[in-house]
Amino acid sequence: IDKLVHDLYENMPEIESARGVLVTESYMQTENLPVIRRRSAAFSHILKNIPITIREGELIVGSATLAPRGCQVFPEYSYEWLEAEFDTVETRAADPFFISEKTKAELRAVYPYWKGKTCSDLAKSNMDPLAYDCFTKHGMYTPGNYFYNGIGHVNVNYAEVLKIGYRGIIEKTQKELDGLQVYCPEYVRRHNFLTAVIESCEAAIAYSKRYAALARVEAQKARSETRRAELLLIAKNCDRVPEYGASSFYEACQSFWFVQLLLQIESSGHSISPGRFDQYMYPYYKADRDAGKITI
């Protein structure tokens, strides 16, 4: 843990372009779909293609970036403020970020697609000019922050994923989808929503399988039998969770982290609360303690 913390803070935070490029690719291909389907399609495209890594010593895997202290961009919310700082963001006094010339070029190539199409553009179109000026220029930091990125302050149902996994959620959703009546006034809205849920859950499962496959590859290159065994166990965990319910405390920890990570990849919401972590994790901890699998 000390090494992971050291690695995290050793270098300047770094901006990466992969998510920004992928979300743009998807939105360019789905302009005929309703918004909710475009969002699930983009989520799926990102999770199936974003670069992944397993860092030395990690036992719980999953990262939105290749850099230990990296960050992705979310052009569907806003982009102009970052584009304007491409050449100064690394040297600014507050919160400097490294950004490579390659990353700048990749983002400059996709940003034009979003002109007039972002969440901040939509908000601006519905705001009085004076209100917009207050949000963006006169110190109303918190609302302004909401204006430019996803809003967090939510607590999702981690316990359900730990218990039945995304496969269980897919089965519940498919049952409801199959039961929809085409003459129902809410049919189209519900059909699009439920279809998006299934697509998103399938994408989350595919994402964890990518980590399982990577862990097996890394195990073949491991320099010690101890690390090889760790990586093979990581692969086993990621093959099971979060697709299915956790069967151990270790799996529950990995499943929890995937849920937390997926929320950040999807919308960059700040203040995503784990909620009562002690309550929904305790049954898995207690079961392993009672079985003698863990002693701490």
Order of alpha helices (4+ residues) and beta strands (2+ residues): alpha-beta-alpha-alpha-beta-alpha-alpha-alpha-alpha-alpha-alpha-alpha-alpha-alpha-alpha
